[in-house]
Protein backbone atom coordinates (compact mmCIF):
# COMPACT_ATOMS: atom_id res chain seq x y z
CA UNK A 1 0.00 0.00 0.00
CA UNK A 2 1.14 3.54 -0.66
CA UNK A 3 -0.32 6.35 1.44
CA UNK A 4 0.54 9.89 2.39
CA UNK A 5 1.98 10.70 5.78
CA UNK A 6 -1.31 12.25 6.87
CA UNK A 7 -2.85 8.77 6.83
CA UNK A 8 -0.21 6.81 8.77
CA UNK A 9 -2.36 6.30 11.86
CA UNK A 10 -5.49 5.53 9.84
CA UNK A 11 -3.67 2.98 7.67
CA UNK A 12 -2.25 1.19 10.72
CA UNK A 13 -5.65 1.20 12.45
CA UNK A 14 -7.40 -0.16 9.37
CA UNK A 15 -4.87 -2.97 9.06
CA UNK A 16 -5.27 -3.89 12.72
CA UNK A 17 -9.06 -3.80 12.41
CA UNK A 18 -8.83 -6.21 9.48
CA UNK A 19 -6.40 -8.45 11.34
CA UNK A 20 -3.22 -7.89 9.36
CA UNK A 21 -0.17 -5.67 9.26
CA UNK A 22 -0.04 -4.24 5.74
CA UNK A 23 3.25 -3.30 4.09
CA UNK A 24 2.97 0.45 3.62
CA UNK A 25 5.18 3.06 1.98
CA UNK A 26 4.39 6.62 3.02
CA UNK A 27 4.93 9.63 0.79
CA UNK A 28 4.68 13.33 1.68
CA UNK A 29 1.25 14.87 2.14
CA UNK A 30 -0.54 16.50 0.40
CA UNK A 31 -0.24 15.28 -3.17
CA UNK A 32 -3.35 16.66 -4.87
CA UNK A 33 -1.83 20.09 -5.52
CA UNK A 34 1.56 18.83 -6.74
CA UNK A 35 2.85 19.44 -10.24
CA UNK A 36 3.53 16.50 -12.52
CA UNK A 37 7.25 16.91 -11.89
CA UNK A 38 6.78 16.99 -8.13
CA UNK A 39 4.77 13.77 -8.33
CA UNK A 40 7.50 12.16 -10.42
CA UNK A 41 10.08 13.21 -7.84
CA UNK A 42 7.99 11.76 -5.01
CA UNK A 43 7.57 8.52 -6.94
CA UNK A 44 11.30 8.35 -7.68
CA UNK A 45 12.13 8.79 -3.99
CA UNK A 46 9.63 6.09 -2.98
CA UNK A 47 10.64 3.56 -5.64
CA UNK A 48 13.31 1.72 -3.65
CA UNK A 49 10.95 1.32 -0.70
CA UNK A 50 8.15 0.08 -2.94
CA UNK A 51 10.42 -2.45 -4.64
CA UNK A 52 11.72 -3.67 -1.28
CA UNK A 53 8.15 -4.01 -0.02
CA UNK A 54 6.91 -6.10 -2.94
CA UNK A 55 9.98 -8.34 -3.15
CA UNK A 56 10.29 -9.21 0.53
C-alpha distance matrix in Angstrom:
0.0 3.8 6.5 10.2 12.3 14.1 11.5 11.1 13.6 12.5 9.0 11.0 13.7 11.9 10.7 14.3 15.8 14.4 15.5 12.7 10.9 7.1 6.2 4.7 6.3 8.5 10.9 14.2 15.1 16.5 15.6 17.7 20.9 20.1 22.2 21.0 21.9 20.0 16.8 17.7 18.4 15.1 13.3 16.0 15.5 11.8 12.6 13.9 11.1 8.7 11.7 12.3 9.1 9.7 13.4 13.8
3.8 0.0 3.8 7.1 9.7 11.8 10.0 10.1 13.3 12.6 9.6 12.1 14.9 13.7 13.2 16.6 18.1 17.2 18.6 15.8 13.6 10.1 8.6 5.6 4.9 5.8 7.3 10.7 11.7 13.1 12.1 14.5 17.5 16.5 18.6 17.7 18.5 16.4 13.3 14.5 15.0 11.5 10.3 13.2 12.6 9.2 10.7 12.7 10.1 8.1 11.7 12.8 10.3 11.5 15.0 15.7
6.5 3.8 0.0 3.8 6.6 8.1 6.4 7.4 10.6 9.9 7.8 10.8 13.3 12.5 12.9 16.0 17.3 17.2 18.8 16.6 14.3 11.4 10.6 7.1 6.4 5.0 6.2 8.6 8.7 10.2 10.1 12.5 15.5 15.0 17.8 17.7 18.6 16.0 13.3 15.4 15.5 11.8 11.7 14.9 13.8 10.9 13.3 15.3 12.5 11.4 15.2 15.9 13.5 15.1 18.5 18.9
10.2 7.1 3.8 0.0 3.8 5.4 5.7 7.1 10.5 10.5 9.7 12.4 14.7 14.6 15.5 18.2 19.5 19.9 21.6 19.5 17.0 14.5 13.6 9.8 8.3 5.1 4.7 5.4 5.0 7.0 7.8 10.7 13.1 12.8 16.0 16.6 17.3 14.1 12.2 14.8 14.4 10.7 11.8 14.8 13.3 11.2 14.4 16.3 13.8 13.5 17.3 17.9 16.0 18.0 21.3 21.5
12.3 9.7 6.6 3.8 0.0 3.8 5.3 5.4 8.7 10.0 9.7 11.5 13.9 14.8 15.6 17.7 19.4 20.4 21.6 19.6 16.9 15.1 14.2 10.5 9.1 5.5 5.9 5.6 5.6 8.3 10.3 13.3 15.2 14.9 18.3 19.3 19.5 16.0 14.7 17.2 16.0 12.4 14.1 16.5 14.2 12.5 16.0 17.3 14.5 15.1 18.8 18.7 17.0 19.6 22.5 22.2
14.1 11.8 8.1 5.4 3.8 0.0 3.8 5.9 7.8 8.5 9.6 11.7 13.1 14.1 15.8 17.6 18.7 20.1 21.8 20.4 18.1 16.6 16.4 13.0 12.3 8.9 9.1 8.0 6.0 7.8 10.5 12.7 14.7 15.4 19.0 20.4 21.1 17.7 16.4 19.4 18.6 15.1 16.8 19.6 17.6 16.0 19.4 20.9 18.1 18.3 22.1 22.1 20.0 22.4 25.5 25.2
11.5 10.0 6.4 5.7 5.3 3.8 0.0 3.8 5.6 5.1 5.9 8.5 9.8 10.3 12.1 14.2 15.1 16.3 18.1 16.9 14.9 13.4 13.8 10.7 11.0 8.5 9.9 10.2 8.7 10.3 12.2 14.1 16.8 17.5 20.9 21.8 22.8 19.6 17.7 20.4 20.1 16.3 17.3 20.3 18.5 16.1 19.1 20.5 17.4 17.1 20.8 20.8 18.2 20.3 23.6 23.1
11.1 10.1 7.4 7.1 5.4 5.9 3.8 0.0 3.8 5.5 5.3 6.3 8.6 10.0 10.8 12.5 14.3 15.6 16.7 15.0 12.5 11.5 11.7 8.8 9.4 7.4 9.9 10.8 10.5 12.8 14.6 17.1 19.6 19.7 23.0 23.7 24.2 20.9 19.1 21.4 20.6 16.8 17.6 20.1 17.9 15.3 18.3 19.1 15.6 15.9 19.5 18.8 16.3 18.8 21.8 20.8
13.6 13.3 10.6 10.5 8.7 7.8 5.6 3.8 0.0 3.8 5.5 5.2 6.1 8.6 10.0 10.6 12.1 14.3 15.3 14.4 12.4 12.4 13.6 11.4 12.8 11.1 13.7 14.2 13.5 15.5 17.6 19.7 22.2 22.8 26.2 27.1 27.7 24.4 22.7 25.1 24.3 20.5 21.4 23.9 21.6 19.1 22.0 22.5 19.0 19.2 22.6 21.7 18.9 21.4 24.3 23.0
12.5 12.6 9.9 10.5 10.0 8.5 5.1 5.5 3.8 0.0 3.8 5.5 5.1 6.0 8.6 9.8 10.3 12.2 14.1 13.6 12.4 11.9 13.7 11.7 13.5 12.1 14.4 15.2 13.9 15.3 17.1 18.6 21.5 22.4 25.8 26.5 27.6 24.6 22.4 25.0 24.8 21.0 21.5 24.4 22.6 19.8 22.4 23.4 20.0 19.5 22.9 22.5 19.3 21.3 24.5 23.5
9.0 9.6 7.8 9.7 9.7 9.6 5.9 5.3 5.5 3.8 0.0 3.8 5.5 5.2 6.2 8.7 9.9 10.7 12.3 11.0 9.5 8.3 10.0 8.2 10.5 10.0 12.9 14.6 14.0 15.7 16.8 18.6 21.7 22.1 25.2 25.3 26.4 23.6 21.1 23.2 23.1 19.3 19.2 22.1 20.5 17.3 19.5 20.4 16.9 16.1 19.5 19.0 15.7 17.5 20.8 19.9
11.0 12.1 10.8 12.4 11.5 11.7 8.5 6.3 5.2 5.5 3.8 0.0 3.8 5.5 5.2 6.2 8.6 10.0 10.5 9.2 7.3 7.7 9.7 8.8 11.6 11.5 14.9 16.6 16.5 18.5 19.9 22.0 24.9 25.1 28.2 28.4 29.1 26.2 23.9 25.7 25.3 21.5 21.5 23.9 21.9 18.8 21.0 21.2 17.5 17.2 20.2 19.0 15.8 18.0 20.8 19.2
13.7 14.9 13.3 14.7 13.9 13.1 9.8 8.6 6.1 5.1 5.5 3.8 0.0 3.8 5.4 5.1 6.1 8.6 9.7 9.9 9.4 10.3 13.0 12.4 15.2 14.8 17.9 19.2 18.5 20.1 21.7 23.3 26.3 27.0 30.3 30.7 31.7 28.8 26.4 28.6 28.3 24.5 24.6 27.3 25.4 22.3 24.5 24.9 21.2 20.7 23.7 22.7 19.3 21.2 24.1 22.5
11.9 13.7 12.5 14.6 14.8 14.1 10.3 10.0 8.6 6.0 5.2 5.5 3.8 0.0 3.8 5.4 5.0 6.2 8.6 8.8 9.1 9.2 12.3 11.9 14.9 15.0 17.9 19.7 18.8 20.1 21.1 22.4 25.7 26.5 29.6 29.6 31.0 28.3 25.6 27.7 27.9 24.2 23.8 26.7 25.3 22.0 23.8 24.5 21.0 19.8 22.8 22.2 18.6 19.8 22.9 21.8
10.7 13.2 12.9 15.5 15.6 15.8 12.1 10.8 10.0 8.6 6.2 5.2 5.4 3.8 0.0 3.8 5.4 5.1 6.1 5.2 5.4 6.0 9.5 10.1 13.7 14.6 18.0 20.3 20.1 21.8 22.5 24.1 27.5 27.7 30.6 30.3 31.3 28.8 26.0 27.6 27.8 24.1 23.3 25.9 24.4 20.9 22.3 22.7 19.1 18.0 20.5 19.6 15.9 17.1 20.0 18.5
14.3 16.6 16.0 18.2 17.7 17.6 14.2 12.5 10.6 9.8 8.7 6.2 5.1 5.4 3.8 0.0 3.8 5.3 4.9 5.6 6.4 8.7 12.1 13.0 16.5 17.3 20.7 22.7 22.5 24.3 25.4 27.1 30.3 30.7 33.7 33.6 34.6 31.9 29.2 30.9 30.8 27.1 26.6 29.0 27.3 23.8 25.4 25.4 21.7 21.0 23.4 22.0 18.5 20.0 22.5 20.5
15.8 18.1 17.3 19.5 19.4 18.7 15.1 14.3 12.1 10.3 9.9 8.6 6.1 5.0 5.4 3.8 0.0 3.8 5.5 7.8 9.6 11.2 14.9 15.5 18.9 19.4 22.6 24.4 23.7 25.1 26.2 27.4 30.7 31.5 34.6 34.5 35.9 33.2 30.5 32.4 32.6 28.9 28.3 31.1 29.6 26.2 27.7 28.1 24.5 23.4 25.9 24.9 21.2 22.3 25.0 23.3
14.4 17.2 17.2 19.9 20.4 20.1 16.3 15.6 14.3 12.2 10.7 10.0 8.6 6.2 5.1 5.3 3.8 0.0 3.8 5.9 8.7 9.8 13.5 14.8 18.4 19.5 22.7 25.0 24.5 25.8 26.4 27.5 31.1 31.6 34.4 33.9 35.3 33.0 30.0 31.6 32.2 28.6 27.5 30.2 29.1 25.4 26.5 26.9 23.5 22.0 24.2 23.3 19.6 20.1 22.8 21.3
15.5 18.6 18.8 21.6 21.6 21.8 18.1 16.7 15.3 14.1 12.3 10.5 9.7 8.6 6.1 4.9 5.5 3.8 0.0 3.8 7.1 9.5 13.1 15.1 18.8 20.3 23.8 26.3 26.2 27.9 28.5 30.0 33.5 33.7 36.4 35.9 37.0 34.6 31.7 33.0 33.3 29.7 28.6 30.9 29.6 25.9 26.9 26.8 23.3 22.1 24.0 22.6 19.0 19.7 21.9 19.9
12.7 15.8 16.6 19.5 19.6 20.4 16.9 15.0 14.4 13.6 11.0 9.2 9.9 8.8 5.2 5.6 7.8 5.9 3.8 0.0 3.8 6.0 9.5 11.9 15.7 17.6 21.1 23.9 24.3 26.1 26.5 28.4 31.7 31.6 34.2 33.5 34.3 32.0 29.1 30.1 30.3 26.8 25.5 27.7 26.3 22.6 23.4 23.1 19.7 18.5 20.3 18.8 15.2 16.0 18.2 16.2
10.9 13.6 14.3 17.0 16.9 18.1 14.9 12.5 12.4 12.4 9.5 7.3 9.4 9.1 5.4 6.4 9.6 8.7 7.1 3.8 0.0 3.8 6.6 8.9 12.6 14.5 18.2 21.0 21.8 23.9 24.4 26.6 29.7 29.3 31.9 31.3 31.8 29.4 26.7 27.6 27.5 24.0 22.9 24.8 23.2 19.6 20.6 20.1 16.5 15.8 17.8 16.0 12.6 14.1 16.3 14.1
7.1 10.1 11.4 14.5 15.1 16.6 13.4 11.5 12.4 11.9 8.3 7.7 10.3 9.2 6.0 8.7 11.2 9.8 9.5 6.0 3.8 0.0 3.8 6.0 9.7 12.0 15.5 18.6 19.5 21.4 21.5 23.7 26.9 26.3 28.7 27.9 28.5 26.3 23.3 24.2 24.3 20.9 19.5 21.6 20.3 16.6 17.4 17.4 13.9 12.7 14.8 13.7 10.0 11.3 14.0 12.6
6.2 8.6 10.6 13.6 14.2 16.4 13.8 11.7 13.6 13.7 10.0 9.7 13.0 12.3 9.5 12.1 14.9 13.5 13.1 9.5 6.6 3.8 0.0 3.8 7.0 10.0 13.5 16.9 18.4 20.5 20.3 22.9 25.8 24.7 26.9 25.9 26.1 23.9 21.2 21.6 21.5 18.2 16.7 18.4 17.0 13.4 14.0 13.7 10.2 9.2 11.3 10.0 6.4 8.4 11.1 9.9
4.7 5.6 7.1 9.8 10.5 13.0 10.7 8.8 11.4 11.7 8.2 8.8 12.4 11.9 10.1 13.0 15.5 14.8 15.1 11.9 8.9 6.0 3.8 0.0 3.8 6.4 9.8 13.1 14.6 16.7 16.6 19.4 22.2 21.1 23.5 22.8 23.0 20.6 18.0 18.8 18.6 15.1 14.1 16.1 14.5 10.9 12.4 12.7 9.1 8.4 11.5 10.8 7.7 10.1 13.1 12.5
6.3 4.9 6.4 8.3 9.1 12.3 11.0 9.4 12.8 13.5 10.5 11.6 15.2 14.9 13.7 16.5 18.9 18.4 18.8 15.7 12.6 9.7 7.0 3.8 0.0 3.8 6.7 10.3 12.4 14.7 14.3 17.5 19.9 18.4 20.6 19.8 19.7 17.3 14.9 15.6 14.9 11.5 10.7 12.6 10.8 7.3 9.4 10.0 6.6 6.5 10.1 9.9 7.9 10.5 13.4 13.4
8.5 5.8 5.0 5.1 5.5 8.9 8.5 7.4 11.1 12.1 10.0 11.5 14.8 15.0 14.6 17.3 19.4 19.5 20.3 17.6 14.5 12.0 10.0 6.4 3.8 0.0 3.8 6.9 8.9 11.4 11.6 14.9 17.1 15.9 18.5 18.4 18.3 15.4 13.4 14.9 13.9 10.2 10.6 12.9 10.7 8.0 11.1 12.2 9.2 9.6 13.3 13.3 11.7 14.3 17.1 17.1
10.9 7.3 6.2 4.7 5.9 9.1 9.9 9.9 13.7 14.4 12.9 14.9 17.9 17.9 18.0 20.7 22.6 22.7 23.8 21.1 18.2 15.5 13.5 9.8 6.7 3.8 0.0 3.8 6.5 8.8 8.6 12.2 14.0 12.4 14.9 15.0 14.8 11.7 10.0 11.8 10.7 6.9 8.2 10.7 8.7 7.0 10.5 12.4 10.4 10.7 14.3 15.1 14.0 16.3 19.1 19.6
14.2 10.7 8.6 5.4 5.6 8.0 10.2 10.8 14.2 15.2 14.6 16.6 19.2 19.7 20.3 22.7 24.4 25.0 26.3 23.9 21.0 18.6 16.9 13.1 10.3 6.9 3.8 0.0 3.8 6.2 7.2 10.9 11.8 10.5 13.5 14.6 14.3 10.7 10.0 12.5 10.9 7.6 10.3 12.5 10.4 9.9 13.6 15.4 13.8 14.5 17.9 18.6 17.8 20.1 22.8 23.3
15.1 11.7 8.7 5.0 5.6 6.0 8.7 10.5 13.5 13.9 14.0 16.5 18.5 18.8 20.1 22.5 23.7 24.5 26.2 24.3 21.8 19.5 18.4 14.6 12.4 8.9 6.5 3.8 0.0 3.0 5.5 8.6 9.8 9.7 13.3 14.9 15.4 11.9 11.1 14.3 13.4 10.3 12.8 15.5 13.9 13.2 16.6 18.8 16.9 17.1 20.7 21.6 20.2 22.3 25.3 25.8
16.5 13.1 10.2 7.0 8.3 7.8 10.3 12.8 15.5 15.3 15.7 18.5 20.1 20.1 21.8 24.3 25.1 25.8 27.9 26.1 23.9 21.4 20.5 16.7 14.7 11.4 8.8 6.2 3.0 0.0 3.8 6.0 7.0 7.8 11.5 13.5 14.6 11.2 10.6 14.2 13.8 11.1 13.5 16.5 15.5 14.9 18.1 20.7 19.1 18.9 22.5 23.7 22.3 24.0 27.2 27.9
15.6 12.1 10.1 7.8 10.3 10.5 12.2 14.6 17.6 17.1 16.8 19.9 21.7 21.1 22.5 25.4 26.2 26.4 28.5 26.5 24.4 21.5 20.3 16.6 14.3 11.6 8.6 7.2 5.5 3.8 0.0 3.8 5.6 5.3 8.8 10.2 11.6 8.8 7.3 11.1 11.5 9.1 11.0 14.2 14.0 13.5 16.2 19.2 18.1 17.4 20.7 22.5 21.3 22.6 25.7 26.9
17.7 14.5 12.5 10.7 13.3 12.7 14.1 17.1 19.7 18.6 18.6 22.0 23.3 22.4 24.1 27.1 27.4 27.5 30.0 28.4 26.6 23.7 22.9 19.4 17.5 14.9 12.2 10.9 8.6 6.0 3.8 0.0 3.8 5.7 8.7 10.3 12.7 10.6 9.3 13.0 14.2 12.3 13.8 17.1 17.4 16.8 19.2 22.4 21.4 20.3 23.6 25.6 24.1 25.0 28.4 29.7
20.9 17.5 15.5 13.1 15.2 14.7 16.8 19.6 22.2 21.5 21.7 24.9 26.3 25.7 27.5 30.3 30.7 31.1 33.5 31.7 29.7 26.9 25.8 22.2 19.9 17.1 14.0 11.8 9.8 7.0 5.6 3.8 0.0 3.8 6.7 9.5 11.5 9.5 9.6 13.2 13.9 12.9 15.0 17.7 18.0 18.3 20.7 23.9 23.2 22.5 25.7 27.7 26.7 27.7 30.9 32.3
20.1 16.5 15.0 12.8 14.9 15.4 17.5 19.7 22.8 22.4 22.1 25.1 27.0 26.5 27.7 30.7 31.5 31.6 33.7 31.6 29.3 26.3 24.7 21.1 18.4 15.9 12.4 10.5 9.7 7.8 5.3 5.7 3.8 0.0 3.8 6.5 7.9 5.7 6.2 9.7 10.3 9.7 11.9 14.3 14.8 15.5 17.8 21.0 20.8 20.2 23.1 25.3 24.7 25.8 28.7 30.3
22.2 18.6 17.8 16.0 18.3 19.0 20.9 23.0 26.2 25.8 25.2 28.2 30.3 29.6 30.6 33.7 34.6 34.4 36.4 34.2 31.9 28.7 26.9 23.5 20.6 18.5 14.9 13.5 13.3 11.5 8.8 8.7 6.7 3.8 0.0 3.8 5.3 5.1 6.3 8.6 9.8 10.6 12.3 14.2 15.4 16.6 18.3 21.6 22.0 21.4 23.8 26.3 26.1 26.9 29.5 31.5
21.0 17.7 17.7 16.6 19.3 20.4 21.8 23.7 27.1 26.5 25.3 28.4 30.7 29.6 30.3 33.6 34.5 33.9 35.9 33.5 31.3 27.9 25.9 22.8 19.8 18.4 15.0 14.6 14.9 13.5 10.2 10.3 9.5 6.5 3.8 0.0 3.8 5.5 5.2 6.3 8.7 9.9 10.6 12.3 14.4 15.4 16.3 19.8 20.6 19.6 21.7 24.5 24.5 24.8 27.3 29.6
21.9 18.5 18.6 17.3 19.5 21.1 22.8 24.2 27.7 27.6 26.4 29.1 31.7 31.0 31.3 34.6 35.9 35.3 37.0 34.3 31.8 28.5 26.1 23.0 19.7 18.3 14.8 14.3 15.4 14.6 11.6 12.7 11.5 7.9 5.3 3.8 0.0 3.8 5.4 5.0 6.2 8.6 9.7 10.4 12.3 14.2 15.1 18.3 19.5 19.1 20.9 23.6 24.1 24.7 26.9 29.1
20.0 16.4 16.0 14.1 16.0 17.7 19.6 20.9 24.4 24.6 23.6 26.2 28.8 28.3 28.8 31.9 33.2 33.0 34.6 32.0 29.4 26.3 23.9 20.6 17.3 15.4 11.7 10.7 11.9 11.2 8.8 10.6 9.5 5.7 5.1 5.5 3.8 0.0 3.8 5.4 5.0 6.2 8.6 9.8 10.6 12.4 14.2 17.2 17.8 17.7 20.1 22.3 22.5 23.7 26.0 27.8
16.8 13.3 13.3 12.2 14.7 16.4 17.7 19.1 22.7 22.4 21.1 23.9 26.4 25.6 26.0 29.2 30.5 30.0 31.7 29.1 26.7 23.3 21.2 18.0 14.9 13.4 10.0 10.0 11.1 10.6 7.3 9.3 9.6 6.2 6.3 5.2 5.4 3.8 0.0 3.8 5.4 5.0 6.1 8.5 9.9 10.5 12.1 15.5 15.9 15.1 17.6 20.0 19.9 20.7 23.3 25.2
17.7 14.5 15.4 14.8 17.2 19.4 20.4 21.4 25.1 25.0 23.2 25.7 28.6 27.7 27.6 30.9 32.4 31.6 33.0 30.1 27.6 24.2 21.6 18.8 15.6 14.9 11.8 12.5 14.3 14.2 11.1 13.0 13.2 9.7 8.6 6.3 5.0 5.4 3.8 0.0 3.8 5.5 5.0 6.0 8.6 9.8 10.3 13.7 15.0 14.2 16.0 18.8 19.2 19.7 21.9 24.2
18.4 15.0 15.5 14.4 16.0 18.6 20.1 20.6 24.3 24.8 23.1 25.3 28.3 27.9 27.8 30.8 32.6 32.2 33.3 30.3 27.5 24.3 21.5 18.6 14.9 13.9 10.7 10.9 13.4 13.8 11.5 14.2 13.9 10.3 9.8 8.7 6.2 5.0 5.4 3.8 0.0 3.8 5.4 5.0 6.2 8.6 9.9 12.7 13.9 14.1 16.0 18.2 19.0 20.2 22.1 23.9
15.1 11.5 11.8 10.7 12.4 15.1 16.3 16.8 20.5 21.0 19.3 21.5 24.5 24.2 24.1 27.1 28.9 28.6 29.7 26.8 24.0 20.9 18.2 15.1 11.5 10.2 6.9 7.6 10.3 11.1 9.1 12.3 12.9 9.7 10.6 9.9 8.6 6.2 5.0 5.5 3.8 0.0 3.8 5.5 5.2 6.2 8.6 11.4 11.7 11.9 14.4 16.3 16.5 18.0 20.3 21.8
13.3 10.3 11.7 11.8 14.1 16.8 17.3 17.6 21.4 21.5 19.2 21.5 24.6 23.8 23.3 26.6 28.3 27.5 28.6 25.5 22.9 19.5 16.7 14.1 10.7 10.6 8.2 10.3 12.8 13.5 11.0 13.8 15.0 11.9 12.3 10.6 9.7 8.6 6.1 5.0 5.4 3.8 0.0 3.8 5.4 5.1 6.0 9.5 10.1 9.4 11.6 14.1 14.3 15.2 17.4 19.4
16.0 13.2 14.9 14.8 16.5 19.6 20.3 20.1 23.9 24.4 22.1 23.9 27.3 26.7 25.9 29.0 31.1 30.2 30.9 27.7 24.8 21.6 18.4 16.1 12.6 12.9 10.7 12.5 15.5 16.5 14.2 17.1 17.7 14.3 14.2 12.3 10.4 9.8 8.5 6.0 5.0 5.5 3.8 0.0 3.8 5.5 5.2 8.0 9.9 10.0 11.2 13.6 14.9 15.8 17.3 19.4
15.5 12.6 13.8 13.3 14.2 17.6 18.5 17.9 21.6 22.6 20.5 21.9 25.4 25.3 24.4 27.3 29.6 29.1 29.6 26.3 23.2 20.3 17.0 14.5 10.8 10.7 8.7 10.4 13.9 15.5 14.0 17.4 18.0 14.8 15.4 14.4 12.3 10.6 9.9 8.6 6.2 5.2 5.4 3.8 0.0 3.8 5.7 7.2 8.3 9.6 11.4 12.8 14.0 15.8 17.3 18.7
11.8 9.2 10.9 11.2 12.5 16.0 16.1 15.3 19.1 19.8 17.3 18.8 22.3 22.0 20.9 23.8 26.2 25.4 25.9 22.6 19.6 16.6 13.4 10.9 7.3 8.0 7.0 9.9 13.2 14.9 13.5 16.8 18.3 15.5 16.6 15.4 14.2 12.4 10.5 9.8 8.6 6.2 5.1 5.5 3.8 0.0 3.8 5.8 5.5 6.2 8.7 10.1 10.6 12.5 14.4 15.7
12.6 10.7 13.3 14.4 16.0 19.4 19.1 18.3 22.0 22.4 19.5 21.0 24.5 23.8 22.3 25.4 27.7 26.5 26.9 23.4 20.6 17.4 14.0 12.4 9.4 11.1 10.5 13.6 16.6 18.1 16.2 19.2 20.7 17.8 18.3 16.3 15.1 14.2 12.1 10.3 9.9 8.6 6.0 5.2 5.7 3.8 0.0 3.8 5.4 5.1 6.1 8.5 9.7 10.7 12.2 14.2
13.9 12.7 15.3 16.3 17.3 20.9 20.5 19.1 22.5 23.4 20.4 21.2 24.9 24.5 22.7 25.4 28.1 26.9 26.8 23.1 20.1 17.4 13.7 12.7 10.0 12.2 12.4 15.4 18.8 20.7 19.2 22.4 23.9 21.0 21.6 19.8 18.3 17.2 15.5 13.7 12.7 11.4 9.5 8.0 7.2 5.8 3.8 0.0 3.8 5.5 5.2 6.1 8.5 10.1 10.6 12.1
11.1 10.1 12.5 13.8 14.5 18.1 17.4 15.6 19.0 20.0 16.9 17.5 21.2 21.0 19.1 21.7 24.5 23.5 23.3 19.7 16.5 13.9 10.2 9.1 6.6 9.2 10.4 13.8 16.9 19.1 18.1 21.4 23.2 20.8 22.0 20.6 19.5 17.8 15.9 15.0 13.9 11.7 10.1 9.9 8.3 5.5 5.4 3.8 0.0 3.8 5.5 5.1 6.1 8.7 10.0 10.6
8.7 8.1 11.4 13.5 15.1 18.3 17.1 15.9 19.2 19.5 16.1 17.2 20.7 19.8 18.0 21.0 23.4 22.0 22.1 18.5 15.8 12.7 9.2 8.4 6.5 9.6 10.7 14.5 17.1 18.9 17.4 20.3 22.5 20.2 21.4 19.6 19.1 17.7 15.1 14.2 14.1 11.9 9.4 10.0 9.6 6.2 5.1 5.5 3.8 0.0 3.8 5.4 5.0 6.3 8.6 10.1
11.7 11.7 15.2 17.3 18.8 22.1 20.8 19.5 22.6 22.9 19.5 20.2 23.7 22.8 20.5 23.4 25.9 24.2 24.0 20.3 17.8 14.8 11.3 11.5 10.1 13.3 14.3 17.9 20.7 22.5 20.7 23.6 25.7 23.1 23.8 21.7 20.9 20.1 17.6 16.0 16.0 14.4 11.6 11.2 11.4 8.7 6.1 5.2 5.5 3.8 0.0 3.8 5.4 5.3 6.1 8.5
12.3 12.8 15.9 17.9 18.7 22.1 20.8 18.8 21.7 22.5 19.0 19.0 22.7 22.2 19.6 22.0 24.9 23.3 22.6 18.8 16.0 13.7 10.0 10.8 9.9 13.3 15.1 18.6 21.6 23.7 22.5 25.6 27.7 25.3 26.3 24.5 23.6 22.3 20.0 18.8 18.2 16.3 14.1 13.6 12.8 10.1 8.5 6.1 5.1 5.4 3.8 0.0 3.8 5.6 5.3 6.0
9.1 10.3 13.5 16.0 17.0 20.0 18.2 16.3 18.9 19.3 15.7 15.8 19.3 18.6 15.9 18.5 21.2 19.6 19.0 15.2 12.6 10.0 6.4 7.7 7.9 11.7 14.0 17.8 20.2 22.3 21.3 24.1 26.7 24.7 26.1 24.5 24.1 22.5 19.9 19.2 19.0 16.5 14.3 14.9 14.0 10.6 9.7 8.5 6.1 5.0 5.4 3.8 0.0 3.8 5.6 5.7
9.7 11.5 15.1 18.0 19.6 22.4 20.3 18.8 21.4 21.3 17.5 18.0 21.2 19.8 17.1 20.0 22.3 20.1 19.7 16.0 14.1 11.3 8.4 10.1 10.5 14.3 16.3 20.1 22.3 24.0 22.6 25.0 27.7 25.8 26.9 24.8 24.7 23.7 20.7 19.7 20.2 18.0 15.2 15.8 15.8 12.5 10.7 10.1 8.7 6.3 5.3 5.6 3.8 0.0 3.8 5.8
13.4 15.0 18.5 21.3 22.5 25.5 23.6 21.8 24.3 24.5 20.8 20.8 24.1 22.9 20.0 22.5 25.0 22.8 21.9 18.2 16.3 14.0 11.1 13.1 13.4 17.1 19.1 22.8 25.3 27.2 25.7 28.4 30.9 28.7 29.5 27.3 26.9 26.0 23.3 21.9 22.1 20.3 17.4 17.3 17.3 14.4 12.2 10.6 10.0 8.6 6.1 5.3 5.6 3.8 0.0 3.8
13.8 15.7 18.9 21.5 22.2 25.2 23.1 20.8 23.0 23.5 19.9 19.2 22.5 21.8 18.5 20.5 23.3 21.3 19.9 16.2 14.1 12.6 9.9 12.5 13.4 17.1 19.6 23.3 25.8 27.9 26.9 29.7 32.3 30.3 31.5 29.6 29.1 27.8 25.2 24.2 23.9 21.8 19.4 19.4 18.7 15.7 14.2 12.1 10.6 10.1 8.5 6.0 5.7 5.8 3.8 0.0
